[in-house]
């Protein structure tokens, strides 16, 4: 069995990074329940409520992000690399989910077809997300480039970090932390 750093070693401000559909929101919710830290979904800060992924004005998003990272406790999930330096400056620990493309595609299809209430950190209400060519292209073409950047950031990070590279490792981590 793989040994994982104790969850407490990641501190009161945990940053969860990883590709779309890698399980960031699910892990963030579980950690938040265990630690009583609030969850911050960057997708909720970036997108206007009750819309189908309509972005907020950039200045408004950045202001919301700034306010969120200044809090004393949080589990923050999402990438938005343009504001990642500010997040990492306040974070006390980082988790990188680096799940293989076939698993991400399966999660994407499953959540768009069957999960009506919540897609990632976005409450969908009665709307159902749709499978789109744009998202498929993002997962297949853009994610491999982002993957390299995220791995390098993690390697350069002086904070306590955890790298989870498969669903089996994520599950083992859940068990180790009793999430």
C-alpha positions as CSV (number, residue, x, y, z in Angstrom):
1,X,0.0,0.0,0.0
2,X,1.2,3.5,-0.9
3,X,1.9,5.8,2.1
4,X,0.3,9.2,1.8
5,X,1.2,12.3,3.8
6,X,-1.3,12.9,6.5
7,X,-4.1,15.2,5.4
8,X,-3.3,17.5,8.3
9,X,0.2,18.1,6.8
10,X,-1.5,20.0,3.9
11,X,-2.7,22.6,6.3
12,X,-5.8,24.8,6.4
13,X,-5.6,26.1,2.8
14,X,-5.5,23.2,0.3
15,X,-5.2,23.9,-3.5
16,X,-6.5,21.0,-5.7
17,X,-5.3,21.1,-9.3
18,X,-5.9,18.8,-12.3
19,X,-7.5,18.4,-15.6
20,X,-11.3,18.8,-16.2
21,X,-13.2,15.7,-15.1
22,X,-10.3,14.4,-12.9
23,X,-12.3,14.5,-9.7
24,X,-11.2,17.8,-8.2
25,X,-14.7,18.8,-6.9
26,X,-15.4,15.4,-5.5
27,X,-12.2,15.3,-3.6
28,X,-12.6,18.9,-2.4
29,X,-16.0,18.1,-1.0
30,X,-14.7,15.1,0.8
31,X,-11.7,17.0,2.3
32,X,-14.0,19.9,3.3
33,X,-16.3,17.5,5.1
34,X,-13.4,15.9,7.0
35,X,-11.7,19.2,7.9
36,X,-14.7,21.6,8.2
37,X,-12.9,23.9,5.8
38,X,-15.2,25.7,3.2
39,X,-14.9,24.5,-0.4
40,X,-14.2,27.1,-3.1
41,X,-15.0,26.0,-6.6
42,X,-13.2,28.3,-9.0
43,X,-15.8,27.4,-11.7
44,X,-18.4,29.1,-9.5
45,X,-16.3,32.2,-9.1
46,X,-15.5,32.3,-12.9
47,X,-19.0,31.7,-14.2
48,X,-22.2,33.6,-13.7
49,X,-24.8,31.7,-11.7
50,X,-27.8,30.1,-13.5
51,X,-26.1,30.3,-16.9
52,X,-24.6,27.6,-19.1
53,X,-20.9,28.3,-18.4
54,X,-21.1,32.1,-19.1
55,X,-18.0,33.7,-17.7
56,X,-18.1,36.7,-15.4
57,X,-16.2,39.8,-16.4
58,X,-12.5,39.1,-15.8
59,X,-12.1,41.9,-13.2
60,X,-15.0,40.5,-11.2
61,X,-13.6,37.0,-11.3
62,X,-10.2,38.1,-10.2
63,X,-11.7,40.2,-7.3
64,X,-13.7,37.1,-6.1
65,X,-10.6,35.0,-6.4
66,X,-8.5,37.5,-4.4
67,X,-11.1,37.6,-1.7
68,X,-11.4,33.8,-1.5
69,X,-7.6,33.2,-1.2
70,X,-7.4,35.7,1.7
71,X,-9.6,33.6,3.9
72,X,-7.9,31.6,6.6
73,X,-9.3,28.2,5.7
74,X,-10.3,26.7,2.4
75,X,-10.2,23.8,0.0
76,X,-10.0,25.4,-3.4
77,X,-10.4,23.4,-6.5
78,X,-9.8,24.5,-10.1
79,X,-7.0,25.6,-12.3
80,X,-7.3,29.1,-13.8
81,X,-3.6,29.3,-14.1
82,X,-3.5,33.1,-14.6
83,X,-4.3,33.5,-10.9
84,X,-2.6,30.4,-9.7
85,X,0.5,32.3,-8.3
86,X,-1.7,34.3,-5.9
87,X,-3.4,31.1,-4.8
88,X,-0.1,29.2,-4.2
89,X,1.2,32.2,-2.3
90,X,-1.5,31.6,0.3
91,X,-1.9,27.8,0.0
92,X,-0.5,25.6,2.7
93,X,-0.7,22.4,0.6
94,X,-1.3,21.3,-3.0
95,X,-2.9,18.2,-4.5
96,X,-2.5,17.4,-8.2
97,X,-4.9,14.9,-9.8
98,X,-3.3,13.7,-13.0
99,X,-5.8,11.1,-14.2
100,X,-5.5,9.5,-17.6
101,X,-7.5,10.7,-20.6
102,X,-9.8,7.6,-20.9
103,X,-10.9,8.1,-17.3
104,X,-11.6,11.8,-17.7
105,X,-13.6,11.1,-20.9
106,X,-15.7,8.5,-19.1
107,X,-16.3,10.9,-16.2
108,X,-17.2,13.7,-18.6
109,X,-19.8,11.5,-20.5
110,X,-21.2,10.2,-17.2
111,X,-21.6,13.6,-15.6
112,X,-23.1,15.2,-18.6
113,X,-25.6,12.4,-19.2
114,X,-26.5,11.4,-15.6
115,X,-25.6,14.1,-13.1
116,X,-28.3,16.7,-13.2
117,X,-27.7,18.5,-9.8
118,X,-24.0,19.3,-10.0
119,X,-21.4,19.4,-12.7
120,X,-18.0,19.9,-11.1
121,X,-18.6,22.8,-8.8
122,X,-21.5,24.3,-10.7
123,X,-25.0,23.8,-9.5
124,X,-27.0,23.0,-12.7
125,X,-30.5,23.0,-11.2
126,X,-32.9,21.7,-13.9
127,X,-30.4,22.2,-16.6
128,X,-28.3,19.3,-17.9
129,X,-24.8,19.9,-19.2
130,X,-24.2,18.8,-22.7
131,X,-21.4,16.9,-24.4
132,X,-19.7,19.5,-26.6
133,X,-17.0,19.3,-29.3
134,X,-15.3,22.2,-27.5
135,X,-14.9,20.2,-24.3
136,X,-13.9,17.1,-26.1
137,X,-11.2,19.1,-27.9
138,X,-10.1,20.6,-24.7
139,X,-9.7,17.3,-23.0
140,X,-7.9,15.6,-25.9
141,X,-5.8,18.5,-27.2
142,X,-5.3,21.1,-24.5
143,X,-5.1,18.8,-21.4
144,X,-1.8,17.1,-22.3
145,X,-0.1,20.5,-22.5
146,X,-1.6,21.6,-19.2
147,X,-0.6,18.3,-17.6
148,X,3.1,19.1,-18.2
149,X,2.8,22.6,-16.7
150,X,0.9,21.3,-13.7
151,X,3.6,18.6,-13.0
152,X,6.3,21.2,-13.3
153,X,4.6,23.5,-10.9
154,X,4.2,20.7,-8.4
155,X,7.9,19.8,-8.8
156,X,8.8,23.4,-8.2
157,X,6.5,23.9,-5.3
158,X,8.0,24.3,-1.8
159,X,4.6,23.4,-0.1
160,X,3.6,20.0,1.1
161,X,2.3,18.3,-2.1
162,X,0.5,15.1,-3.1
163,X,0.5,13.7,-6.7
164,X,-2.4,11.3,-7.5
165,X,-1.9,9.8,-11.0
166,X,-4.7,7.2,-11.2
167,X,-8.2,6.5,-9.9
168,X,-6.7,3.6,-7.8
169,X,-4.3,6.1,-6.1
170,X,-7.1,8.5,-5.5
171,X,-9.2,5.7,-3.9
172,X,-6.3,4.6,-1.8
173,X,-5.8,8.2,-0.6
174,X,-9.5,8.4,0.3
175,X,-9.1,5.3,2.4
176,X,-5.9,6.5,4.0
177,X,-7.5,9.7,5.0
178,X,-10.9,8.1,5.9
179,X,-12.8,10.4,3.6
